[in-house]
Amino acid sequence: MSLYQPFLDAAIALLQKRCNLQSYPIPGGFASKSAIVGKGKHQEEVLTTSYAYQTPKLRQIRAAHVQGGSSLQVLNFVIFPHLNYDLPFFGADLVTLPGGHLIALDMQPLFRDNLAYQEKYTRPVWPIFKQYQQQLPWGGDFPDEAQPFFSPAFLWTRPKDTSVVKTHVFAAFQDYLRIYLDFVEQAEPIHDPHELATIEQAQLRYLRYRAEKDPARGMFTRFYGPEWTEEYIHGFLFDLERKLVRQ
């Protein structure tokens, strides 16, 4: 079994238990995609499977699960709220490469420098963040340009041992998602036109940054070609801009 399949299974089970979970349309050609990489006895299949859901408060809950044998395992799991809520995004990037594991977990803020927003959405996460820092220490340098898109409770770590991923990272992933769903349950819709416009701009700023800097672009291009990759990024992974155009 894939290293990250239990993470995906646990997330979907928790969402089904706590939310009115509905399917979200996945564009044709993106539900599943495979490629053969390597040569001779080093040949391996890389399979990318996509999942997508929605709820009355969450516009898109989506996952990209890449399975490429022991040296390549990826789960990118992101939740985008509807534009009439000030909720942060839930973001989990779980990556295993030949050199080790790269783990990023966060409730990514709409408004990083707003103290009232931090009080509302970062302070409740802080005890969990501090707890896991013991076993999951800071993973080192992070680009300055990325910092506005992450909260002070951003769990960024590079564990060497796969057992740490299966235990501490798995527990942290579930705890972060539980707290996020607490926020969702408590969230009230916003009606003020100025606030709504500010939220839409913040969401678009985040999506444009993520689409432009998507670290998986090179990997997907290598496996599936540039045309499929760009359409996957803009038409599924970060699709808000297109959805707004169609309204």
ChimeraX commands (.cxc) that place a marker at each C-alpha (Angstrom):
marker #1 position 0.00,0.00,0.00 radius 0.5
marker #1 position 1.06,3.54,-0.66 radius 0.5
marker #1 position 2.63,5.35,2.28 radius 0.5
marker #1 position -0.01,8.10,2.08 radius 0.5
marker #1 position -3.13,6.02,1.35 radius 0.5
marker #1 position -3.98,5.83,5.09 radius 0.5
marker #1 position -3.80,9.65,5.25 radius 0.5
marker #1 position -6.25,9.98,2.37 radius 0.5
marker #1 position -8.57,7.31,3.79 radius 0.5
marker #1 position -8.58,8.97,7.23 radius 0.5
marker #1 position -9.28,12.42,5.75 radius 0.5
marker #1 position -12.21,11.21,3.65 radius 0.5
marker #1 position -13.66,9.24,6.58 radius 0.5
marker #1 position -13.42,12.28,8.86 radius 0.5
marker #1 position -15.00,14.56,6.24 radius 0.5
marker #1 position -17.83,12.08,5.67 radius 0.5
marker #1 position -18.46,11.90,9.40 radius 0.5
marker #1 position -18.46,15.64,10.03 radius 0.5
marker #1 position -19.62,17.26,6.77 radius 0.5
marker #1 position -22.37,16.92,4.21 radius 0.5
marker #1 position -19.84,15.65,1.67 radius 0.5
marker #1 position -20.78,15.76,-2.02 radius 0.5
marker #1 position -18.72,14.92,-5.08 radius 0.5
marker #1 position -17.00,17.73,-6.99 radius 0.5
marker #1 position -16.60,17.42,-10.77 radius 0.5
marker #1 position -13.17,16.27,-11.94 radius 0.5
marker #1 position -12.50,17.30,-15.57 radius 0.5
marker #1 position -12.05,14.51,-18.10 radius 0.5
marker #1 position -8.61,12.91,-18.18 radius 0.5
marker #1 position -7.67,13.86,-14.61 radius 0.5
marker #1 position -9.33,11.22,-12.41 radius 0.5
marker #1 position -6.46,8.82,-13.12 radius 0.5
marker #1 position -3.28,9.06,-15.19 radius 0.5
marker #1 position -0.35,6.68,-15.46 radius 0.5
marker #1 position 3.06,6.62,-17.13 radius 0.5
marker #1 position 5.97,4.20,-17.32 radius 0.5
marker #1 position 9.26,5.71,-16.23 radius 0.5
marker #1 position 12.82,4.38,-16.13 radius 0.5
marker #1 position 14.44,1.74,-18.31 radius 0.5
marker #1 position 14.94,-2.00,-18.18 radius 0.5
marker #1 position 14.66,-3.50,-14.73 radius 0.5
marker #1 position 14.33,0.00,-13.27 radius 0.5
marker #1 position 11.04,0.58,-15.09 radius 0.5
marker #1 position 8.18,1.59,-12.84 radius 0.5
marker #1 position 4.61,2.77,-13.27 radius 0.5
marker #1 position 3.73,6.20,-11.87 radius 0.5
marker #1 position 0.01,6.50,-11.14 radius 0.5
marker #1 position -1.66,9.82,-10.29 radius 0.5
marker #1 position -5.19,9.59,-8.89 radius 0.5
marker #1 position -7.39,12.61,-8.21 radius 0.5
marker #1 position -10.22,12.99,-5.71 radius 0.5
marker #1 position -12.61,15.92,-5.27 radius 0.5
marker #1 position -15.51,16.80,-2.96 radius 0.5
marker #1 position -17.47,19.82,-1.80 radius 0.5
marker #1 position -19.71,20.81,1.10 radius 0.5
marker #1 position -22.08,23.75,1.72 radius 0.5
marker #1 position -19.16,25.76,3.21 radius 0.5
marker #1 position -16.21,24.29,1.30 radius 0.5
marker #1 position -15.97,25.02,-2.42 radius 0.5
marker #1 position -13.43,22.34,-3.27 radius 0.5
marker #1 position -11.76,19.59,-1.26 radius 0.5
marker #1 position -9.26,17.91,-3.52 radius 0.5
marker #1 position -6.41,15.46,-3.45 radius 0.5
marker #1 position -3.72,14.44,-5.91 radius 0.5
marker #1 position -2.18,11.09,-4.96 radius 0.5
marker #1 position 1.00,10.08,-6.82 radius 0.5
marker #1 position 2.30,6.52,-6.45 radius 0.5
marker #1 position 5.62,5.72,-8.08 radius 0.5
marker #1 position 7.08,2.91,-6.00 radius 0.5
marker #1 position 9.24,3.22,-2.90 radius 0.5
marker #1 position 11.15,6.27,-4.17 radius 0.5
marker #1 position 8.16,8.44,-5.12 radius 0.5
marker #1 position 5.03,8.90,-3.02 radius 0.5
marker #1 position 3.07,12.16,-2.91 radius 0.5
marker #1 position -0.22,13.31,-1.42 radius 0.5
marker #1 position -1.29,16.90,-2.03 radius 0.5
marker #1 position -4.52,17.55,-0.11 radius 0.5
marker #1 position -6.06,21.02,-0.12 radius 0.5
marker #1 position -9.38,22.51,1.01 radius 0.5
marker #1 position -10.70,25.75,-0.50 radius 0.5
marker #1 position -13.60,27.43,1.35 radius 0.5
marker #1 position -16.48,29.11,-0.44 radius 0.5
marker #1 position -15.85,32.80,-1.07 radius 0.5
marker #1 position -18.43,33.96,1.47 radius 0.5
marker #1 position -16.42,32.62,4.42 radius 0.5
marker #1 position -13.17,34.02,5.85 radius 0.5
marker #1 position -11.86,30.51,6.57 radius 0.5
marker #1 position -8.19,29.76,5.86 radius 0.5
marker #1 position -7.21,27.04,3.40 radius 0.5
marker #1 position -6.27,23.61,4.70 radius 0.5
marker #1 position -3.06,22.48,3.03 radius 0.5
marker #1 position -1.11,19.22,3.32 radius 0.5
marker #1 position 1.87,18.43,1.11 radius 0.5
marker #1 position 3.26,15.00,1.92 radius 0.5
marker #1 position 6.20,14.08,-0.30 radius 0.5
marker #1 position 8.57,11.10,-0.31 radius 0.5
marker #1 position 11.55,11.20,-2.69 radius 0.5
marker #1 position 14.76,9.15,-2.83 radius 0.5
marker #1 position 16.42,11.65,-0.48 radius 0.5
marker #1 position 13.77,11.51,2.23 radius 0.5
marker #1 position 10.42,12.97,3.25 radius 0.5
marker #1 position 9.16,16.57,2.91 radius 0.5
marker #1 position 6.11,17.35,5.04 radius 0.5
marker #1 position 4.12,20.59,5.06 radius 0.5
marker #1 position 0.89,21.02,7.08 radius 0.5
marker #1 position -0.92,24.29,7.62 radius 0.5
marker #1 position -4.12,26.29,7.78 radius 0.5
marker #1 position -2.99,28.81,5.23 radius 0.5
marker #1 position -4.33,32.27,6.08 radius 0.5
marker #1 position -6.21,34.65,3.85 radius 0.5
marker #1 position -4.74,37.56,5.81 radius 0.5
marker #1 position -1.32,36.71,7.29 radius 0.5
marker #1 position -0.66,40.09,8.95 radius 0.5
marker #1 position -4.13,40.64,10.42 radius 0.5
marker #1 position -3.82,40.13,14.18 radius 0.5
marker #1 position -7.55,39.52,14.70 radius 0.5
marker #1 position -7.43,36.87,11.96 radius 0.5
marker #1 position -4.42,35.20,13.62 radius 0.5
marker #1 position -6.22,35.27,16.96 radius 0.5
marker #1 position -9.21,33.54,15.37 radius 0.5
marker #1 position -7.45,30.94,13.24 radius 0.5
marker #1 position -3.84,30.51,14.42 radius 0.5
marker #1 position -4.07,30.70,18.22 radius 0.5
marker #1 position -6.29,27.58,18.51 radius 0.5
marker #1 position -3.77,25.58,16.43 radius 0.5
marker #1 position -0.74,26.76,18.40 radius 0.5
marker #1 position -0.82,24.09,21.18 radius 0.5
marker #1 position -0.98,21.29,18.60 radius 0.5
marker #1 position 1.83,22.88,16.58 radius 0.5
marker #1 position 4.06,23.14,19.68 radius 0.5
marker #1 position 3.26,19.57,20.66 radius 0.5
marker #1 position 4.34,18.14,17.31 radius 0.5
marker #1 position 7.43,20.34,17.05 radius 0.5
marker #1 position 9.05,18.00,19.58 radius 0.5
marker #1 position 9.02,15.06,17.15 radius 0.5
marker #1 position 8.79,17.06,13.90 radius 0.5
marker #1 position 11.42,19.82,14.04 radius 0.5
marker #1 position 11.52,22.74,11.60 radius 0.5
marker #1 position 12.56,21.60,8.11 radius 0.5
marker #1 position 14.88,24.50,7.33 radius 0.5
marker #1 position 14.88,27.34,4.83 radius 0.5
marker #1 position 11.65,28.34,3.17 radius 0.5
marker #1 position 11.39,30.94,0.35 radius 0.5
marker #1 position 10.70,34.48,1.58 radius 0.5
marker #1 position 8.10,34.96,-1.14 radius 0.5
marker #1 position 6.13,31.98,0.22 radius 0.5
marker #1 position 5.93,33.22,3.79 radius 0.5
marker #1 position 2.81,35.43,3.40 radius 0.5
marker #1 position 0.89,32.31,2.42 radius 0.5
marker #1 position 1.68,30.30,5.56 radius 0.5
marker #1 position 0.60,30.75,9.17 radius 0.5
marker #1 position 2.85,30.93,12.26 radius 0.5
marker #1 position 1.61,27.39,13.04 radius 0.5
marker #1 position 3.03,26.02,9.77 radius 0.5
marker #1 position 4.38,22.52,10.40 radius 0.5
marker #1 position 7.29,22.08,7.97 radius 0.5
marker #1 position 9.60,19.15,8.60 radius 0.5
marker #1 position 11.91,16.66,6.83 radius 0.5
marker #1 position 11.84,13.39,8.75 radius 0.5
marker #1 position 14.45,10.84,7.73 radius 0.5
marker #1 position 12.64,7.85,9.15 radius 0.5
marker #1 position 9.50,6.49,7.44 radius 0.5
marker #1 position 8.21,5.30,10.81 radius 0.5
marker #1 position 7.98,8.96,11.89 radius 0.5
marker #1 position 5.74,9.64,8.88 radius 0.5
marker #1 position 3.52,6.68,9.74 radius 0.5
marker #1 position 3.13,7.77,13.37 radius 0.5
marker #1 position 3.77,11.43,14.24 radius 0.5
marker #1 position 3.04,12.93,10.82 radius 0.5
marker #1 position -0.12,10.82,10.49 radius 0.5
marker #1 position -1.31,11.97,13.92 radius 0.5
marker #1 position -0.49,15.64,13.17 radius 0.5
marker #1 position -2.32,15.46,9.83 radius 0.5
marker #1 position -5.47,14.19,11.54 radius 0.5
marker #1 position -5.28,16.71,14.39 radius 0.5
marker #1 position -4.82,19.65,12.01 radius 0.5
marker #1 position -7.76,18.47,9.91 radius 0.5
marker #1 position -9.97,18.05,13.00 radius 0.5
marker #1 position -9.24,21.60,14.13 radius 0.5
marker #1 position -9.88,22.87,10.62 radius 0.5
marker #1 position -13.28,21.17,10.59 radius 0.5
marker #1 position -14.01,22.80,13.98 radius 0.5
marker #1 position -13.39,26.16,12.28 radius 0.5
marker #1 position -15.69,25.14,9.41 radius 0.5
marker #1 position -18.49,24.17,11.80 radius 0.5
marker #1 position -18.26,27.53,13.58 radius 0.5
marker #1 position -17.91,29.64,10.41 radius 0.5
marker #1 position -20.67,32.13,9.67 radius 0.5
marker #1 position -21.29,33.47,6.14 radius 0.5
marker #1 position -20.12,36.99,5.37 radius 0.5
marker #1 position -22.47,39.45,3.67 radius 0.5
marker #1 position -20.54,42.72,3.66 radius 0.5
marker #1 position -19.63,43.51,0.01 radius 0.5
marker #1 position -16.23,45.00,0.91 radius 0.5
marker #1 position -15.26,41.95,3.00 radius 0.5
marker #1 position -16.46,39.60,0.26 radius 0.5
marker #1 position -14.32,41.41,-2.33 radius 0.5
marker #1 position -11.30,41.27,0.00 radius 0.5
marker #1 position -11.77,37.53,0.52 radius 0.5
marker #1 position -12.05,36.88,-3.22 radius 0.5
marker #1 position -8.85,38.83,-3.89 radius 0.5
marker #1 position -7.02,36.97,-1.10 radius 0.5
marker #1 position -8.13,33.60,-2.48 radius 0.5
marker #1 position -7.08,34.53,-6.01 radius 0.5
marker #1 position -3.71,35.82,-4.79 radius 0.5
marker #1 position -3.07,32.50,-3.04 radius 0.5
marker #1 position -4.22,30.37,-6.00 radius 0.5
marker #1 position -2.20,32.33,-8.53 radius 0.5
marker #1 position 0.91,31.99,-6.40 radius 0.5
marker #1 position 0.39,28.26,-5.86 radius 0.5
marker #1 position -0.37,27.59,-9.54 radius 0.5
marker #1 position 2.66,29.57,-10.71 radius 0.5
marker #1 position 5.06,28.00,-8.19 radius 0.5
marker #1 position 3.60,24.50,-8.04 radius 0.5
marker #1 position 6.59,22.29,-7.13 radius 0.5
marker #1 position 4.96,19.30,-8.85 radius 0.5
marker #1 position 4.99,20.99,-12.28 radius 0.5
marker #1 position 8.38,19.58,-13.26 radius 0.5
marker #1 position 7.49,16.09,-12.05 radius 0.5
marker #1 position 4.12,16.01,-13.85 radius 0.5
marker #1 position 5.64,17.46,-17.04 radius 0.5
marker #1 position 8.27,14.73,-17.04 radius 0.5
marker #1 position 5.65,12.00,-16.58 radius 0.5
marker #1 position 2.68,13.25,-18.58 radius 0.5
marker #1 position 3.86,16.14,-20.77 radius 0.5
marker #1 position 3.44,19.93,-20.51 radius 0.5
marker #1 position -0.05,20.19,-22.01 radius 0.5
marker #1 position -1.68,17.76,-19.58 radius 0.5
marker #1 position 0.28,19.29,-16.68 radius 0.5
marker #1 position -0.76,22.91,-17.27 radius 0.5
marker #1 position -4.39,21.90,-17.76 radius 0.5
marker #1 position -4.28,19.81,-14.56 radius 0.5
marker #1 position -2.83,22.70,-12.56 radius 0.5
marker #1 position -5.16,25.42,-13.87 radius 0.5
marker #1 position -8.24,23.35,-14.68 radius 0.5
marker #1 position -8.35,21.18,-11.54 radius 0.5
marker #1 position -5.79,21.82,-8.81 radius 0.5
marker #1 position -6.28,25.61,-8.77 radius 0.5
marker #1 position -9.48,26.13,-10.73 radius 0.5
marker #1 position -11.07,29.16,-9.01 radius 0.5
marker #1 position -10.09,31.69,-11.66 radius 0.5
marker #1 position -11.73,29.64,-14.40 radius 0.5
marker #1 position -14.84,29.04,-12.28 radius 0.5
marker #1 position -15.24,32.79,-11.71 radius 0.5
marker #1 position -14.90,33.52,-15.43 radius 0.5
marker #1 position -17.70,31.05,-16.18 radius 0.5
marker #1 position -20.15,32.59,-13.68 radius 0.5
marker link #1:1,2 radius 0.2
marker link #1:2,3 radius 0.2
marker link #1:3,4 radius 0.2
marker link #1:4,5 radius 0.2
marker link #1:5,6 radius 0.2
marker link #1:6,7 radius 0.2
marker link #1:7,8 radius 0.2
marker link #1:8,9 radius 0.2
marker link #1:9,10 radius 0.2
marker link #1:10,11 radius 0.2
marker link #1:11,12 radius 0.2
marker link #1:12,13 radius 0.2
marker link #1:13,14 radius 0.2
marker link #1:14,15 radius 0.2
marker link #1:15,16 radius 0.2
marker link #1:16,17 radius 0.2
marker link #1:17,18 radius 0.2
marker link #1:18,19 radius 0.2
marker link #1:19,20 radius 0.2
marker link #1:20,21 radius 0.2
marker link #1:21,22 radius 0.2
marker link #1:22,23 radius 0.2
marker link #1:23,24 radius 0.2
marker link #1:24,25 radius 0.2
marker link #1:25,26 radius 0.2
marker link #1:26,27 radius 0.2
marker link #1:27,28 radius 0.2
marker link #1:28,29 radius 0.2
marker link #1:29,30 radius 0.2
marker link #1:30,31 radius 0.2
marker link #1:31,32 radius 0.2
marker link #1:32,33 radius 0.2
marker link #1:33,34 radius 0.2
marker link #1:34,35 radius 0.2
marker link #1:35,36 radius 0.2
marker link #1:36,37 radius 0.2
marker link #1:37,38 radius 0.2
marker link #1:38,39 radius 0.2
marker link #1:39,40 radius 0.2
marker link #1:40,41 radius 0.2
marker link #1:41,42 radius 0.2
marker link #1:42,43 radius 0.2
marker link #1:43,44 radius 0.2
marker link #1:44,45 radius 0.2
marker link #1:45,46 radius 0.2
marker link #1:46,47 radius 0.2
marker link #1:47,48 radius 0.2
marker link #1:48,49 radius 0.2
marker link #1:49,50 radius 0.2
marker link #1:50,51 radius 0.2
marker link #1:51,52 radius 0.2
marker link #1:52,53 radius 0.2
marker link #1:53,54 radius 0.2
marker link #1:54,55 radius 0.2
marker link #1:55,56 radius 0.2
marker link #1:56,57 radius 0.2
marker link #1:57,58 radius 0.2
marker link #1:58,59 radius 0.2
marker link #1:59,60 radius 0.2
marker link #1:60,61 radius 0.2
marker link #1:61,62 radius 0.2
marker link #1:62,63 radius 0.2
marker link #1:63,64 radius 0.2
marker link #1:64,65 radius 0.2
marker link #1:65,66 radius 0.2
marker link #1:66,67 radius 0.2
marker link #1:67,68 radius 0.2
marker link #1:68,69 radius 0.2
marker link #1:69,70 radius 0.2
marker link #1:70,71 radius 0.2
marker link #1:71,72 radius 0.2
marker link #1:72,73 radius 0.2
marker link #1:73,74 radius 0.2
marker link #1:74,75 radius 0.2
marker link #1:75,76 radius 0.2
marker link #1:76,77 radius 0.2
marker link #1:77,78 radius 0.2
marker link #1:78,79 radius 0.2
marker link #1:79,80 radius 0.2
marker link #1:80,81 radius 0.2
marker link #1:81,82 radius 0.2
marker link #1:82,83 radius 0.2
marker link #1:83,84 radius 0.2
marker link #1:84,85 radius 0.2
marker link #1:85,86 radius 0.2
marker link #1:86,87 radius 0.2
marker link #1:87,88 radius 0.2
marker link #1:88,89 radius 0.2
marker link #1:89,90 radius 0.2
marker link #1:90,91 radius 0.2
marker link #1:91,92 radius 0.2
marker link #1:92,93 radius 0.2
marker link #1:93,94 radius 0.2
marker link #1:94,95 radius 0.2
marker link #1:95,96 radius 0.2
marker link #1:96,97 radius 0.2
marker link #1:97,98 radius 0.2
marker link #1:98,99 radius 0.2
marker link #1:99,100 radius 0.2
marker link #1:100,101 radius 0.2
marker link #1:101,102 radius 0.2
marker link #1:102,103 radius 0.2
marker link #1:103,104 radius 0.2
marker link #1:104,105 radius 0.2
marker link #1:105,106 radius 0.2
marker link #1:106,107 radius 0.2
marker link #1:107,108 radius 0.2
marker link #1:108,109 radius 0.2
marker link #1:109,110 radius 0.2
marker link #1:110,111 radius 0.2
marker link #1:111,112 radius 0.2
marker link #1:112,113 radius 0.2
marker link #1:113,114 radius 0.2
marker link #1:114,115 radius 0.2
marker link #1:115,116 radius 0.2
marker link #1:116,117 radius 0.2
marker link #1:117,118 radius 0.2
marker link #1:118,119 radius 0.2
marker link #1:119,120 radius 0.2
marker link #1:120,121 radius 0.2
marker link #1:121,122 radius 0.2
marker link #1:122,123 radius 0.2
marker link #1:123,124 radius 0.2
marker link #1:124,125 radius 0.2
marker link #1:125,126 radius 0.2
marker link #1:126,127 radius 0.2
marker link #1:127,128 radius 0.2
marker link #1:128,129 radius 0.2
marker link #1:129,130 radius 0.2
marker link #1:130,131 radius 0.2
marker link #1:131,132 radius 0.2
marker link #1:132,133 radius 0.2
marker link #1:133,134 radius 0.2
marker link #1:134,135 radius 0.2
marker link #1:135,136 radius 0.2
marker link #1:136,137 radius 0.2
marker link #1:137,138 radius 0.2
marker link #1:138,139 radius 0.2
marker link #1:139,140 radius 0.2
marker link #1:140,141 radius 0.2
marker link #1:141,142 radius 0.2
marker link #1:142,143 radius 0.2
marker link #1:143,144 radius 0.2
marker link #1:144,145 radius 0.2
marker link #1:145,146 radius 0.2
marker link #1:146,147 radius 0.2
marker link #1:147,148 radius 0.2
marker link #1:148,149 radius 0.2
marker link #1:149,150 radius 0.2
marker link #1:150,151 radius 0.2
marker link #1:151,152 radius 0.2
marker link #1:152,153 radius 0.2
marker link #1:153,154 radius 0.2
marker link #1:154,155 radius 0.2
marker link #1:155,156 radius 0.2
marker link #1:156,157 radius 0.2
marker link #1:157,158 radius 0.2
marker link #1:158,159 radius 0.2
marker link #1:159,160 radius 0.2
marker link #1:160,161 radius 0.2
marker link #1:161,162 radius 0.2
marker link #1:162,163 radius 0.2
marker link #1:163,164 radius 0.2
marker link #1:164,165 radius 0.2
marker link #1:165,166 radius 0.2
marker link #1:166,167 radius 0.2
marker link #1:167,168 radius 0.2
marker link #1:168,169 radius 0.2
marker link #1:169,170 radius 0.2
marker link #1:170,171 radius 0.2
marker link #1:171,172 radius 0.2
marker link #1:172,173 radius 0.2
marker link #1:173,174 radius 0.2
marker link #1:174,175 radius 0.2
marker link #1:175,176 radius 0.2
marker link #1:176,177 radius 0.2
marker link #1:177,178 radius 0.2
marker link #1:178,179 radius 0.2
marker link #1:179,180 radius 0.2
marker link #1:180,181 radius 0.2
marker link #1:181,182 radius 0.2
marker link #1:182,183 radius 0.2
marker link #1:183,184 radius 0.2
marker link #1:184,185 radius 0.2
marker link #1:185,186 radius 0.2
marker link #1:186,187 radius 0.2
marker link #1:187,188 radius 0.2
marker link #1:188,189 radius 0.2
marker link #1:189,190 radius 0.2
marker link #1:190,191 radius 0.2
marker link #1:191,192 radius 0.2
marker link #1:192,193 radius 0.2
marker link #1:193,194 radius 0.2
marker link #1:194,195 radius 0.2
marker link #1:195,196 radius 0.2
marker link #1:196,197 radius 0.2
marker link #1:197,198 radius 0.2
marker link #1:198,199 radius 0.2
marker link #1:199,200 radius 0.2
marker link #1:200,201 radius 0.2
marker link #1:201,202 radius 0.2
marker link #1:202,203 radius 0.2
marker link #1:203,204 radius 0.2
marker link #1:204,205 radius 0.2
marker link #1:205,206 radius 0.2
marker link #1:206,207 radius 0.2
marker link #1:207,208 radius 0.2
marker link #1:208,209 radius 0.2
marker link #1:209,210 radius 0.2
marker link #1:210,211 radius 0.2
marker link #1:211,212 radius 0.2
marker link #1:212,213 radius 0.2
marker link #1:213,214 radius 0.2
marker link #1:214,215 radius 0.2
marker link #1:215,216 radius 0.2
marker link #1:216,217 radius 0.2
marker link #1:217,218 radius 0.2
marker link #1:218,219 radius 0.2
marker link #1:219,220 radius 0.2
marker link #1:220,221 radius 0.2
marker link #1:221,222 radius 0.2
marker link #1:222,223 radius 0.2
marker link #1:223,224 radius 0.2
marker link #1:224,225 radius 0.2
marker link #1:225,226 radius 0.2
marker link #1:226,227 radius 0.2
marker link #1:227,228 radius 0.2
marker link #1:228,229 radius 0.2
marker link #1:229,230 radius 0.2
marker link #1:230,231 radius 0.2
marker link #1:231,232 radius 0.2
marker link #1:232,233 radius 0.2
marker link #1:233,234 radius 0.2
marker link #1:234,235 radius 0.2
marker link #1:235,236 radius 0.2
marker link #1:236,237 radius 0.2
marker link #1:237,238 radius 0.2
marker link #1:238,239 radius 0.2
marker link #1:239,240 radius 0.2
marker link #1:240,241 radius 0.2
marker link #1:241,242 radius 0.2
marker link #1:242,243 radius 0.2
marker link #1:243,244 radius 0.2
marker link #1:244,245 radius 0.2
marker link #1:245,246 radius 0.2
marker link #1:246,247 radius 0.2
view
